[in-house]
Amino acid sequence: MPRAKNASFATPSTHQSAATAGTTSVAVIGAGMSGVTCARTLAQAGYSVTLFDKSRGVGGRMSTRQSAFGNFDHGTQYFTVRDPRFTQALATTPAAAKRWSANTVRVLDDTGHVLSTNNRTSDSHWVGAPGMNGLLKAWASPLADNSIAGSQVHLQSRVTLLNKQEGQWTLNIEVSDGEHTSTAQASGFDQVVLAIPSDQAQTLLRDSALMPTWQTQLGDVVVDPCWTLMLAYPKASQPGLAHLGPQWNVARSTHHRISWMARESSKPGRTSIERWTVQANPEWSREHINDAPERVVAKLIKAFAEVTGIRVEPGHAVAHRWLYAQTRTPLGSSHLFDKRQGLGLCGDWCLGNRVENAFVSGLELALDMVQPAKAVSPAKAVKAKKPAKPATS
């Protein structure tokens, strides 16, 4: 492998990374499913990997929002498992993913009448434990706690520019502590992976004057936004009152505002307080993409009441806007990789909108990067050299 300089992350308190001389140093930007999968695979193949994400935690759209009444999986609601490589990967951290008994998905009209019942027996529903982000917390922890030597995780670090000189990449970064933002640089990387939404990857490439052909390809990818509403009804958790509203826990809806509703407390390992996650349909979300959150909350609560019959005032009601939620037109290949530049792209948007698409994209990019230098099995790719710490919410 090519010899790498030590990657440095220059913050107000500058420090040297744990990159080992003689190894390939890689920066992976984005800590969702595709980014974490790619980073872990490369690290297990002996690469020195530094994972960056602009958020406060790993997960991407597999995130979990905490509240005083319990957690909400306010992005990805569940995932399916079809690819045997994904099955192998999940088996390495069995406590971090659980089957969710939501095999009956009811399709509703605008007034809550059941139009049909879809018994989904071919694909089991899975969720992260104890929250949706639990799976990626478990997979990323060996990178963060140095269980895999030479690896690091930097959160609240948004990469704004890429620059390559003398065969080495430098990243310009905005670092946030929640109140203040400072600028920093990370340098000395042999390769860079962009595991971020296609629009963000296109912008970063354009701002960095890189890969015009890729920029054109990314322009053809279409990803729809989504407004998500999180509702809690703590008074429903009273003696003699099991839950509010309908008997079902999950519904796909034909309502002109809502496409999906799920009772969070029905998921394994969750608290029993009545909580619902409500996701608006893509058309309505696009139309109201710039609405104030308070306006979105009011409109979606009204729609939720129409479908479910739950007209009690919620004790908690918060909306979250996902600008990039569901792929409508994918790239059509699992990833992009230019070996000469040492630059790769991955994400669910490459193949579709499923969690498994993101896993396959990140895995296949990593395997492309390490071949023929060193092969690594899919199961080993997500297996730490020592057991990962238990995931916490």
VENBELBEL-V550151 format. One record per backbone hydrogen bond with DSSP energy under -1.0 kcal/mol. CO is the residue of the C=O (numbers start at 1). NH is the residue of the N-H. If there is no record, write none. Layout:
co/nh
CO/NH
CO/NH
This chain:
co/nh
7/17
8/187
10/185
15/9
20/23
24/48
25/190
25/191
26/50
27/193
28/52
29/195
31/59
32/36
33/37
34/38
35/39
36/40
37/41
38/42
39/43
40/44
41/45
42/47
43/46
48/26
49/152
50/28
51/154
52/30
53/157
55/156
59/62
61/76
65/72
67/70
72/65
72/74
79/126
83/87
84/88
85/89
86/90
87/91
89/92
90/93
93/96
96/129
98/127
100/102
103/120
105/118
106/252
107/115
107/116
108/254
109/112
113/109
116/107
118/105
118/120
119/121
125/100
126/79
127/98
131/134
133/137
134/138
135/139
136/140
137/141
140/143
140/144
141/145
142/147
142/148
148/151
152/51
154/53
156/176
158/174
161/172
163/170
165/168
168/165
169/189
170/163
171/186
172/160
172/161
173/184
174/158
175/182
180/177
182/175
184/173
185/10
186/171
187/8
189/169
191/27
192/344
193/29
194/346
197/201
198/202
199/203
200/204
201/205
202/206
203/207
204/208
205/210
206/209
211/215
212/216
213/217
214/218
215/219
217/220
218/221
222/328
222/329
224/325
224/326
226/322
227/280
228/320
229/278
230/318
231/276
232/315
232/316
233/236
234/237
236/238
238/241
249/263
250/106
251/261
252/108
257/281
259/253
260/279
261/251
262/277
263/266
264/267
267/270
274/233
275/264
276/231
277/262
278/229
279/259
279/260
281/285
282/286
283/287
284/288
286/289
288/291
292/296
293/297
294/298
295/299
296/300
297/301
298/302
299/303
300/304
301/305
302/306
303/307
304/308
305/309
316/232
318/230
320/228
322/226
326/224
329/222
336/345
338/342
338/343
342/192
343/338
344/194
345/336
347/350
348/351
348/352
349/331
350/332
354/358
355/359
356/360
357/361
358/362
359/363
360/364
361/365
362/366
363/367
364/368
365/369
366/370
367/371
370/374
377/381
379/382
380/383
